[in-house]
Amino acid sequence: MALEVTEQNYTEPELILIGIKENGVVIAQKIAAYLKDSFKGKVELDKKYPITIALSKKMDFNDKVVLLIDDVVNGGKTLLYALKPLLEQHPKKIQTLILVARTHKTFPIAVDYVGLSFSTTLNEHIFVEVKNNEVAGAYIE
């Protein structure tokens, strides 16, 4: 996935990686290590009812490429709400990276980089397990 990100952004002077709290932050740190770039921040929000969305620190996104990272896209709601603080400025480009995607999106979100894609029923959800800052696995429930 990091190689794909590099290929799509090799001419960019700066790439800001933002992980969605909690698991997205771990994945963002792993991608950043492969990119040899520094991890810039995280987005904090309630994934079930995203009313308040906050960045862990104030950052300048104007005319920069932002990569928004999370563990799973189930319906697309989390990614859609996580875009809110990014759109308060004028980024050059916003891309999304997801470790595991399912095919039943209820919100209009397109994912740029996907690790694995699964077809599930509407009642099934995919969960990524993280232990000691490492992705331990994924399961369907």
C-alpha positions in Angstrom: 0.0 0.0 0.0 2.9 2.4 0.8 4.3 1.7 -2.6 1.0 2.7 -4.2 0.9 5.9 -2.2 4.5 6.7 -3.3 3.7 6.0 -7.0 0.7 8.3 -6.9 2.5 11.1 -5.0 6.1 10.9 -6.0 6.2 14.6 -7.2 4.6 16.0 -4.1 6.9 17.9 -1.7 4.9 17.0 1.3 2.4 14.3 2.3 0.5 14.6 5.5 -0.7 11.3 7.0 -3.7 11.4 9.3 -5.0 8.3 11.1 -8.5 8.1 12.5 -8.3 7.2 16.2 -7.5 4.4 17.4 -6.6 1.8 14.8 -6.2 4.2 11.9 -3.4 5.9 13.9 -1.5 2.6 14.2 -1.9 1.9 10.4 -0.8 5.5 9.6 2.3 5.1 11.7 3.1 1.8 9.8 2.6 3.5 6.4 4.7 6.5 7.5 7.5 4.1 8.5 7.5 2.6 5.0 7.4 6.1 3.4 10.2 7.3 5.6 8.0 10.4 6.3 6.9 11.7 9.7 3.4 10.9 11.0 1.6 14.3 11.2 -1.5 13.8 13.3 -4.7 12.0 14.1 -8.4 12.6 13.8 -10.5 12.0 16.9 -14.1 11.2 16.6 -16.8 8.9 17.8 -17.1 6.4 15.0 -20.7 5.5 15.8 -22.1 9.0 16.2 -19.5 11.5 14.8 -20.7 14.8 16.1 -17.4 16.4 17.2 -14.4 15.9 15.0 -11.1 17.2 16.2 -7.5 17.1 15.0 -4.9 16.2 17.6 -3.0 19.3 16.7 -3.5 22.4 14.5 -2.0 21.8 11.1 -1.8 23.7 7.8 -3.4 21.6 4.9 -3.5 24.5 2.4 -2.1 23.3 -0.9 -0.8 20.0 0.6 -1.7 16.4 -0.1 -3.5 14.7 2.8 -3.8 10.9 3.2 -6.7 10.0 5.6 -6.2 6.5 7.0 -8.5 4.1 8.9 -8.7 0.4 9.6 -12.1 -0.5 8.1 -14.7 1.1 5.9 -18.0 -0.4 6.6 -20.5 2.2 5.5 -18.2 5.2 4.8 -19.7 7.4 7.5 -16.5 7.7 9.6 -14.4 8.8 6.5 -17.1 11.3 5.4 -17.2 13.0 8.8 -13.4 12.9 9.2 -13.1 15.0 6.1 -14.8 17.9 7.8 -11.8 19.5 9.6 -9.7 19.0 6.4 -12.2 20.9 4.3 -12.0 24.0 6.5 -8.8 24.7 4.6 -7.8 24.2 1.0 -5.8 21.0 0.6 -4.4 20.3 -2.9 -5.6 16.7 -2.7 -7.2 14.4 -0.1 -6.8 10.6 -0.5 -8.0 7.8 1.6 -6.3 4.5 2.7 -8.2 1.7 4.3 -6.7 -1.6 5.5 -10.0 -3.6 5.0 -13.0 -2.5 2.9 -16.4 -4.1 2.5 -18.7 -3.6 -0.4 -21.8 -2.2 1.3 -21.2 1.6 1.6 -24.1 3.8 2.7 -22.2 7.1 2.3 -20.6 8.4 -0.9 -16.9 7.7 -0.1 -14.4 6.3 -2.6 -11.3 4.7 -1.2 -8.0 5.3 -3.0 -5.9 2.6 -1.4 -7.4 -0.7 -0.1 -5.5 -3.5 1.5 -8.2 -6.1 1.3 -11.8 -6.0 0.1 -14.5 -8.3 1.3 -18.1 -8.9 0.2 -20.3 -9.2 3.3 -23.9 -9.3 4.1 -25.5 -6.1 5.4 -25.6 -7.5 8.9 -21.9 -8.5 9.0 -19.2 -6.1 10.1 -15.4 -6.3 9.8 -13.2 -5.5 12.8 -9.5 -5.0 12.9 -7.7 -6.0 16.0 -4.6 -4.1 17.2 -2.4 -5.2 20.0 0.8 -3.5 21.2 0.7 -1.1 18.2 0.6 -3.9 15.7 -2.2 -5.1 13.5 -3.0 -8.6 15.0 -5.7 -9.6 12.5 -9.2 -8.9 11.2 -12.5 -10.8 11.6 -16.1 -10.7 10.5 -18.8 -10.6 13.0 
